[in-house]
């Protein structure tokens, strides 16, 4: 039964095994994604991200579990689900022999829009994604990577989907093109579209997603906001770079005493660091202790863990066996 007040995406215990594979591609994946947000699936190659998206998008039958899109059962009502979703894969699915405008009109006609409605919708989307004017009449084969991805996104929005699945949408793009795609995604969400994004780019998840599910070996191993996930790695760090390498040992001792944590040192960079539960109090205490000891610091400050550290800490080496497993789902 369709519900307007429920989550846009709900999955519980999804399982999938391909053939006689030793390990399942999905091993009990559960998700709950509210409407009008970006939710990221972050994980290494073969972790199960693409398989999860294909299962939710009705392209793949899962073996066990339950899933719903906008309250519609994915397994029992696939046709109704498809009316509410769009999927953009890792590679642009546009016809390079057609212009940007012709591509969008073609997609509109494939979605059973009248010729007039297809042309009108194409012009709206070309304008929205910065492809109007001269670019609209050029063959897509002459587009840059970022322009192709934006055209691909536009094609997925012909029918104004409630839920958009983006499977590694910025793979292979340069930083400028990646930023253009990010801006397009932010615009979609601002208008109410729900986006489930799979990515290996930690910065992408940090930039776009309100909530992140870290997936590895077919399981969700952690979930939360970027800040919550960073906190799970042990909190903030106080770091000190000394002027004199001989001071590294005494500084490490000060950090250990003030922060109450085992300090780390790097002689090459003359850096010492320790985790701190209260970064402001710890930073103040370290500065005071350094002054009392007469130790000159070249730099001192606090730093939050990066998503890179979260990612490595949560997934470890478990994903090493993954590519073959998820590759079978492609």
C-alpha positions, -999 to +999 in steps of 0.1 A: +000+000+000+015+034-010+022+058+018+029+095+014+043+098+049+067+069+050+104+067+039+112+070+002+133+038+004+129+010+029+148-022+028+151-049+054+174-079+053+180-080+016+200-111+005+213-122-028+237-149-040+248-154-075+252-190-086+275-210-064+295-180-052+311-187-019+300-154-004+266-137-009+265-104-029+240-091-003+241-104+032+212-088+050+213-052+038+188-029+055+182+008+047+157+035+056+159+067+035+136+097+042+121+117+014+139+146-001+175+138+010+207+124-004+217+091+012+251+076+002+261+040+000+299+042+006+321+011+001+350-005-019+346-022-052+326-054-049+310-044-015+275-048-028+265-012-036+255-017-073+237-050-064+217-031-038+207-004-063+198-030-089+176-048-064+158-017-053+154-005-089+136-037-098+164-048-121+174-078-100+154-102-079+166-105-043+165-139-027+152-128+007+142-097+026+118-069+019+120-036+000+096-007-007+099+025-027+075+052-016+055+025+002+053+003-029+065-033-025+095-037-049+089-075-055+051-074-058+046-040-075+076-035-098+057-017-125+043+009-101+078+013-085+093+020-120+068+048-125+084+066-095+121+060-100+150+067-123+184+051-125+216+067-138+245+042-140+282+046-139+285+054-176+265+080-196+238+062-216+234+089-243+235+086-281+267+104-291+254+108-327+225+128-315+225+163-302+218+170-265+183+182-275+176+152-297+187+128-269+162+143-245+134+144-270+141+107-278+140+098-241+107+118-237+091+098-266+103+066-251+085+076-219+054+081-240+053+119-240+037+135-269+061+151-294+052+186-281+055+176-245+088+158-251+103+189-268+090+212-240+105+189-213+138+187-232+141+225-233+134+227-195+160+202-187+186+216-211+182+250-193+183+235-159+215+215-165+234+243-182+232+227-217+209+252-234+220+274-263+248+263-286+255+231-266+219+219-271+224+215-308+258+199-307+263+161-310+267+145-275+299+130-288+315+164-287+306+169-250+330+169-221+327+142-195+309+165-172+284+176-199+276+140-208+269+131-171+246+161-168+228+151-200+225+116-186+211+130-154+186+151-174+175+121-193+167+103-160+145+132-150+122+132-180+093+119-159+102+138-127+110+107-105+104+107-068+135+086-062+167+088-083+194+061-080+228+074-089+254+046-093+288+062-090+278+091-112+312+109-112+334+080-120+363+092-142+354+128-141+378+156-135+373+178-104+355+206-123+331+182-139+325+164-106+316+197-090+291+204-118+274+171-112+273+178-075+256+211-081+230+194-103+223+168-076+219+195-049+194+212-071+173+180-075+172+175-038+162+211-032+131+204-053+122+173-033+138+144-052+152+116-030+187+105-041+204+072-033+240+076-043+266+049-045+302+061-045+338+052-037+347+089-034+348+098+003+347+135-005+316+130-026+297+113+003+309+140+027+298+168+003+264+155-008+250+131+017+230+139+048+234+103+059+258+076+049+257+038+050+291+022+048+287-012+031+312-040+029+310-076+020+273-073+013+265-058+047+259-024+061+287-021+087+279+015+099+254+043+093+252+079+103+260+114+093+295+122+082+302+137+117+288+107+135+309+083+115+340+104+121+333+104+158+332+066+158+369+065+149+378+080+182+370+116+182+391+147+175+429+149+176+452+175+190+483+178+168+516+196+174+544+203+150+576+212+169+604+233+156+631+212+171+629+174+165+645+169+199+613+182+215+592+155+199+594+131+229+585+157+256+556+170+234+543+134+230+544+130+268+525+163+273+499+151+248+495+118+265+491+134+299+466+162+288+446+142+264+446+109+283+453+089+252+483+072+236+502+097+216+515+091+181+547+107+167+562+111+132+598+122+132+598+130+095+573+157+099+582+165+136+545+159+144+530+145+176+492+138+180+467+123+204+430+118+204+410+140+227+374+136+240+371+174+246+392+191+219+388+227+232+399+217+268+427+195+255+440+222+231+440+248+259+458+224+283+484+214+257+492+251+248+496+259+285+518+229+291+541+237+261+545+273+274+554+261+309+579+236+294+594+263+272+588+243+240+583+262+208+557+248+184+557+255+147+520+246+145+493+234+169+456+227+163+428+202+163+417+179+135+386+158+130+391+123+114+385+122+077+361+099+060+391+082+045+401+072+081+365+062+088+363+041+056+395+023+062+387+017+099+353+003+092+360-018+061+396-029+066+407-054+041+374-073+040+365-058+006+395-074-010+374-105-020+346-084-032+351-075-069+344-110-082+313-113-061+297-080-072+310-084-107+286-113-112+257-089-107+267-066-135 
